[in-house]
Amino acid sequence: MSHRSPAVSAVPAALFAVAALCAVPFDTVLAGVLIGVSGCAILLPAFEALSGLRFPFRLHAQIAIFVAAALLLGEWSGIYEAVPAWDLALHLVSAAVLSVAGLGLALTLTGGTWPARRLWVAGVLAFGFSQMVGALWEVLEFGLDIGFGLNTQRSGLPDTMTDVIANALGGVWGAVAGTLALAGRVAVVPAGLMLDTMAANPVLWPRWRGPSGAQGEVRRPLAGEDGAFEGGR
């Protein structure tokens, strides 16, 4: 599998982020927060260069697409008001992606291997990670509304609760998709992002040998010489 350089993979993210900066009005605090999110699409390559980690090209591209969906289509063109389900769809997708990200983080503890009989435990942790981030986002919206007089929650409690439900459904989607992909049964979106990222970063997943729990020799020596990290200890 080939992995493009951060400079090349940043192109679509940068284009969408610059477009978002030009399109979103600067007269609200919320716009500033959203612009910061779009800035992450540009800063991701810089993070790669500093950390030594590598993220797949389609992750960069999908971040750009999400930014465009939330900013250009959602805030600027008013789709949030015209299509109420638009916000729920974004919550659903983002929670699914966060769930597979949480599953990948859980597998850093074992260097990329997993116990065949307890993979569901990692899936539960992945679901919990996505719900934590989703809950913190709702807290942020509440804080913006209370502190700055905005209306990010729109209809108040109904908006918050429907967002939470969408986050829960997306979290289940991502957890199930991730565990099925790791078991080598079926590749369901967005599990491919997790598989690509694990394959591209042996520094975090040195024992990763692909789906179905295949184990092999460490792909790159781990930090330290005492082997304390081996086997997930």
Phi, psi and chi 1 to 4 in degrees:
 res  aa     phi    psi   chi1   chi2   chi3   chi4
   1 MET       -  129.5 -178.9 -176.6  -59.4      -
   2 SER   -93.3  146.2   62.8      -      -      -
   3 HIS  -126.0  123.2  -55.6  -73.9      -      -
   4 ARG   -75.3  158.9  -54.6 -170.8 -173.5 -172.6
   5 SER   -70.6  155.9   68.0      -      -      -
   6 PRO   -56.4  -36.1  -25.5   34.2      -      -
   7 ALA   -62.9  -41.5      -      -      -      -
   8 VAL   -72.6  -44.4  173.7      -      -      -
   9 SER   -70.8  -15.3   58.6      -      -      -
  10 ALA   -81.1  -13.6      -      -      -      -
  11 VAL   -57.5  -54.7  171.3      -      -      -
  12 PRO   -64.1  -36.6   22.2  -32.9      -      -
  13 ALA   -63.7  -42.9      -      -      -      -
  14 ALA   -64.9  -41.3      -      -      -      -
  15 LEU   -62.0  -46.7  -69.7  177.0      -      -
  16 PHE   -67.0  -39.0  -84.9  106.8      -      -
  17 ALA   -66.1  -41.8      -      -      -      -
  18 VAL   -63.5  -40.7  169.8      -      -      -
  19 ALA   -62.0  -39.7      -      -      -      -
  20 ALA   -64.6  -42.0      -      -      -      -
  21 LEU   -61.4  -33.9  -68.3  174.2      -      -
  22 CYS   -79.0  -26.6  -64.5      -      -      -
  23 ALA   -93.3  -33.5      -      -      -      -
  24 VAL   -81.5  132.3  176.2      -      -      -
  25 PRO   -64.7  151.4   22.2  -32.6      -      -
  26 PHE  -103.0   19.6  -72.5   81.9      -      -
  27 ASP   -97.5    9.0   57.2  -11.5      -      -
  28 THR  -135.2  154.2   67.4      -      -      -
  29 VAL   -65.2  -37.5  174.7      -      -      -
  30 LEU   -60.4  -39.9  178.9   59.3      -      -
  31 ALA   -60.2  -38.4      -      -      -      -
  32 GLY   -63.9  -39.9      -      -      -      -
  33 VAL   -63.8  -45.1  172.7      -      -      -
  34 LEU   -65.7  -37.0  -65.8  174.5      -      -
  35 ILE   -64.0  -35.8  -72.1  170.0      -      -
  36 GLY   -62.2  -37.6      -      -      -      -
  37 VAL   -62.0  -43.9  173.8      -      -      -
  38 SER   -64.6  -32.6   68.7      -      -      -
  39 GLY   -63.0  -29.0      -      -      -      -
  40 CYS   -61.2  -30.9  -69.1      -      -      -
  41 ALA   -64.8  -28.7      -      -      -      -
  42 ILE   -86.3  -34.7  -60.8  177.3      -      -
  43 LEU   -76.4  -18.4  -65.5  175.5      -      -
  44 LEU   -55.6  -45.5 -172.1   56.6      -      -
  45 PRO   -61.4  -35.4  -24.0   35.8      -      -
  46 ALA   -65.3  -39.4      -      -      -      -
  47 PHE   -62.5  -40.2  175.7   76.5      -      -
  48 GLU   -59.6  -45.7  -73.5 -174.4  -77.0      -
  49 ALA   -63.8  -37.2      -      -      -      -
  50 LEU   -79.7  -36.3  -67.9  173.6      -      -
  51 SER   -89.3  -22.3   66.9      -      -      -
  52 GLY    84.0   -1.1      -      -      -      -
  53 LEU   -81.1  159.1  -58.8  177.8      -      -
  54 ARG  -131.1  133.1  -67.9  -66.4  175.9  -96.4
  55 PHE  -114.7  140.7  -58.7  107.1      -      -
  56 PRO   -62.6  153.8   21.0  -32.0      -      -
  57 PHE   -56.2  -42.0  174.4   76.4      -      -
  58 ARG   -70.3  -19.4   61.0  176.0  168.7  172.8
  59 LEU   -68.5  -44.1  176.4   59.6      -      -
  60 HIS   -58.5  -46.8  -72.1  -95.4      -      -
  61 ALA   -63.6  -40.8      -      -      -      -
  62 GLN   -73.6  -29.4  -70.4 -178.6   25.0      -
  63 ILE   -62.5  -42.8  -72.2  176.3      -      -
  64 ALA   -63.1  -42.3      -      -      -      -
  65 ILE   -64.1  -41.4  -68.1  171.7      -      -
  66 PHE   -64.6  -42.6 -173.5   86.7      -      -
  67 VAL   -59.9  -43.4  168.3      -      -      -
  68 ALA   -63.0  -40.8      -      -      -      -
  69 ALA   -66.3  -37.0      -      -      -      -
  70 ALA   -81.7  -39.1      -      -      -      -
  71 LEU   -94.1  -63.8  -69.0  177.4      -      -
  72 LEU   -64.0  -46.9  -61.2 -177.7      -      -
  73 LEU   -85.8  -39.5  -63.4  178.1      -      -
  74 GLY   -76.4  -63.2      -      -      -      -
  75 GLU   -78.1  -43.8  -66.0  -67.3  -24.7      -
  76 TRP   -79.1  -48.0 -177.3   57.7      -      -
  77 SER   -90.1   -4.4   64.6      -      -      -
  78 GLY    79.3   23.4      -      -      -      -
  79 ILE   -67.4  -27.3  -73.8 -174.0      -      -
  80 TYR   -56.6  -39.7  -77.4  137.1      -      -
  81 GLU   -79.8  -38.8  -72.3   71.0   26.5      -
  82 ALA   -73.5  -35.4      -      -      -      -
  83 VAL  -127.3   91.7 -176.7      -      -      -
  84 PRO   -56.3  -29.5  -25.1   35.0      -      -
  85 ALA   -73.2  -10.7      -      -      -      -
  86 TRP   -60.3  -46.1 -171.1 -101.1      -      -
  87 ASP   -63.7  -40.3 -178.9   53.3      -      -
  88 LEU   -65.4  -38.2  -64.2  179.6      -      -
  89 ALA   -63.5  -40.4      -      -      -      -
  90 LEU   -65.7  -40.3  -67.7  179.2      -      -
  91 HIS   -62.9  -41.5  -84.4  -84.1      -      -
  92 LEU   -61.3  -48.4 -174.2   74.2      -      -
  93 VAL   -67.6  -46.2  171.9      -      -      -
  94 SER   -63.3  -37.7   62.0      -      -      -
  95 ALA   -66.6  -36.9      -      -      -      -
  96 ALA   -64.5  -42.8      -      -      -      -
  97 VAL   -65.8  -42.3  172.5      -      -      -
  98 LEU   -63.1  -33.3  -73.9  168.9      -      -
  99 SER   -66.8  -45.4 -164.5      -      -      -
 100 VAL   -68.9  -30.6  -64.3      -      -      -
 101 ALA   -64.3  -41.5      -      -      -      -
 102 GLY   -64.3  -35.2      -      -      -      -
 103 LEU   -65.8  -41.4 -173.5   54.2      -      -
 104 GLY   -63.3  -40.0      -      -      -      -
 105 LEU   -63.3  -40.0  -72.0  174.0      -      -
 106 ALA   -61.7  -34.5      -      -      -      -
 107 LEU   -78.8   -8.2  -67.6 -179.8      -      -
 108 THR   -65.8  -24.2   60.0      -      -      -
 109 LEU   -68.0  -23.2  -62.6  176.3      -      -
 110 THR  -112.3    7.7   61.0      -      -      -
 111 GLY    72.6   11.3      -      -      -      -
 112 GLY   111.9   -2.8      -      -      -      -
 113 THR   -97.6  164.1   61.4      -      -      -
 114 TRP  -146.4  145.5   51.8  -89.1      -      -
 115 PRO   -74.0  120.7   25.4  -32.0      -      -
 116 ALA   -57.2  -31.8      -      -      -      -
 117 ARG   -89.0   -6.1  -62.5  179.8 -179.0  176.5
 118 ARG  -130.3   24.5  -65.4 -175.3  177.6   85.4
 119 LEU   -63.8  -29.2 -176.4   57.5      -      -
 120 TRP   -62.6  -26.8   64.7  -89.3      -      -
 121 VAL   -64.4  -42.5  175.6      -      -      -
 122 ALA   -63.0  -35.9      -      -      -      -
 123 GLY   -63.9  -39.0      -      -      -      -
 124 VAL   -64.6  -42.5  171.6      -      -      -
 125 LEU   -62.3  -39.2  -66.3  175.4      -      -
 126 ALA   -63.0  -44.2      -      -      -      -
 127 PHE   -59.8  -44.9  173.4   80.2      -      -
 128 GLY   -61.7  -37.2      -      -      -      -
 129 PHE   -62.9  -45.6  176.1   77.2      -      -
 130 SER   -64.4  -38.0   69.1      -      -      -
 131 GLN   -70.4  -33.1  -59.2  -47.7  -68.0      -
 132 MET   -62.7  -48.0  177.1 -167.3   69.2      -
 133 VAL   -64.1  -42.2  176.3      -      -      -
 134 GLY   -61.7  -40.3      -      -      -      -
 135 ALA   -65.7  -40.7      -      -      -      -
 136 LEU   -64.3  -33.7  -69.1  175.7      -      -
 137 TRP   -65.8  -40.5  177.6 -100.6      -      -
 138 GLU   -65.6  -36.7  -64.1  -58.1  -36.8      -
 139 VAL   -62.8  -40.0  170.7      -      -      -
 140 LEU   -62.2  -45.5  171.9   63.3      -      -
 141 GLU   -59.8  -43.3  -72.9 -171.9  -17.4      -
 142 PHE   -61.7  -42.6  176.3   75.9      -      -
 143 GLY   -63.6  -39.5      -      -      -      -
 144 LEU   -65.2  -39.6  -69.4  172.7      -      -
 145 ASP   -67.8  -43.7  -70.5   -7.6      -      -
 146 ILE   -73.0  -44.2  -64.5  -62.2      -      -
 147 GLY   -79.7  -30.1      -      -      -      -
 148 PHE  -125.5    7.9  -60.8   95.5      -      -
 149 GLY    68.0   27.6      -      -      -      -
 150 LEU   -86.2 -177.4  -58.6  179.4      -      -
 151 ASN  -134.3   51.6 -172.8   31.1      -      -
 152 THR   -70.7  -26.4   61.5      -      -      -
 153 GLN   -87.4   -4.3  -66.1  179.5  -57.1      -
 154 ARG    53.4  -92.6  -66.7  177.6  173.4   83.3
 155 SER   -87.2   13.4   59.6      -      -      -
 156 GLY    75.5 -128.6      -      -      -      -
 157 LEU   -58.4  -44.3 -177.9   60.4      -      -
 158 PRO   -57.7  -40.3  -27.1   36.6      -      -
 159 ASP   -64.3  -44.5  177.5   80.5      -      -
 160 THR   -63.2  -44.8  -61.1      -      -      -
 161 MET   -69.7  -37.7  -68.2  -49.5  -60.2      -
 162 THR   -66.6  -34.6   51.7      -      -      -
 163 ASP   -63.8  -42.7  -72.4  -10.3      -      -
 164 VAL   -63.1  -41.3  169.6      -      -      -
 165 ILE   -64.0  -43.1  -67.5  171.3      -      -
 166 ALA   -62.9  -39.7      -      -      -      -
 167 ASN   -62.2  -40.6  -71.5  -20.1      -      -
 168 ALA   -65.8  -43.7      -      -      -      -
 169 LEU   -64.3  -42.0  -66.4  175.4      -      -
 170 GLY   -65.1  -38.1      -      -      -      -
 171 GLY   -63.0  -41.4      -      -      -      -
 172 VAL   -64.6  -44.4  171.0      -      -      -
 173 TRP   -54.7  -51.5  166.3   21.4      -      -
 174 GLY   -64.8  -41.2      -      -      -      -
 175 ALA   -64.6  -44.1      -      -      -      -
 176 VAL   -66.8  -44.4  171.8      -      -      -
 177 ALA   -61.2  -41.7      -      -      -      -
 178 GLY   -66.4  -44.5      -      -      -      -
 179 THR   -68.4  -37.8   52.1      -      -      -
 180 LEU   -64.3  -40.5  -72.5  176.6      -      -
 181 ALA   -65.8  -41.5      -      -      -      -
 182 LEU   -66.1  -32.3  -71.6  172.6      -      -
 183 ALA   -78.1   -3.3      -      -      -      -
 184 GLY    74.1   20.9      -      -      -      -
 185 ARG   -89.5  -49.7  -64.1 -179.8 -178.7  176.7
 186 VAL  -158.2  144.5   61.7      -      -      -
 187 ALA   -98.2  106.3      -      -      -      -
 188 VAL  -112.2  133.6  179.3      -      -      -
 189 VAL   -56.0  135.9  174.8      -      -      -
 190 PRO  -104.0   28.2   37.2  -33.3      -      -
 191 ALA   -61.1  -26.9      -      -      -      -
 192 GLY   -60.1  -32.1      -      -      -      -
 193 LEU   -61.9  -42.2  -68.6  174.8      -      -
 194 MET   -65.7  -45.4  175.0 -171.4   64.7      -
 195 LEU   -62.7  -43.0  -61.2  179.8      -      -
 196 ASP   -64.0  -42.3  -73.3   -4.2      -      -
 197 THR   -67.0  -40.4  -57.5      -      -      -
 198 MET   -65.8  -39.5  -67.9  176.0   68.0      -
 199 ALA   -67.1  -29.6      -      -      -      -
 200 ALA   -85.7   -8.1      -      -      -      -
 201 ASN  -131.9   73.7  -67.8  -78.3      -      -
 202 PRO   -64.1  -16.8   22.7  -34.3      -      -
 203 VAL   -65.6  -29.0   66.2      -      -      -
 204 LEU   -98.7  -32.3  -69.2  179.4      -      -
 205 TRP  -126.7   67.5  -62.0  -81.1      -      -
 206 PRO   -67.0  -22.0   25.2  -34.9      -      -
 207 ARG  -100.9    8.3  -64.2 -174.7  179.0  -82.6
 208 TRP   -70.5  125.9  171.2 -113.1      -      -
 209 ARG  -127.2   23.1  -76.3  -64.9  178.5  -88.9
 210 GLY    98.2  179.4      -      -      -      -
 211 PRO   -62.7  172.9  -21.8   33.2      -      -
 212 SER    71.1   19.0   74.5      -      -      -
 213 GLY    71.7   20.4      -      -      -      -
 214 ALA   -62.1  136.3      -      -      -      -
 215 GLN  -117.4  151.6  -61.9 -172.4   20.6      -
 216 GLY  -157.5 -169.4      -      -      -      -
 217 GLU   -69.9  154.5  -64.1 -179.2   -3.2      -
 218 VAL   -61.9  132.6  176.8      -      -      -
 219 ARG   -74.7  -25.5  -68.3 -174.4  -71.4  166.1
 220 ARG  -151.2  137.7 -179.2 -179.7  -61.4  175.1
 221 PRO   -55.8  138.7  -24.5   34.6      -      -
 222 LEU   -82.1  158.2  -62.7  169.9      -      -
 223 ALA   -63.1  138.0      -      -      -      -
 224 GLY    90.7  162.6      -      -      -      -
 225 GLU  -117.9    2.5  -61.7  179.5   -4.0      -
 226 ASP   -90.6   -6.6   57.4    0.1      -      -
 227 GLY    67.7   21.2      -      -      -      -
 228 ALA   -64.8  -27.2      -      -      -      -
 229 PHE   -81.3  -20.4 -169.0   83.1      -      -
 230 GLU   -61.3  140.6  -78.6 -170.1   48.6      -
 231 GLY    71.7   10.9      -      -      -      -
 232 GLY    78.6   14.2      -      -      -      -
 233 ARG   -76.0      -  -64.4 -163.6  -60.4  -86.7
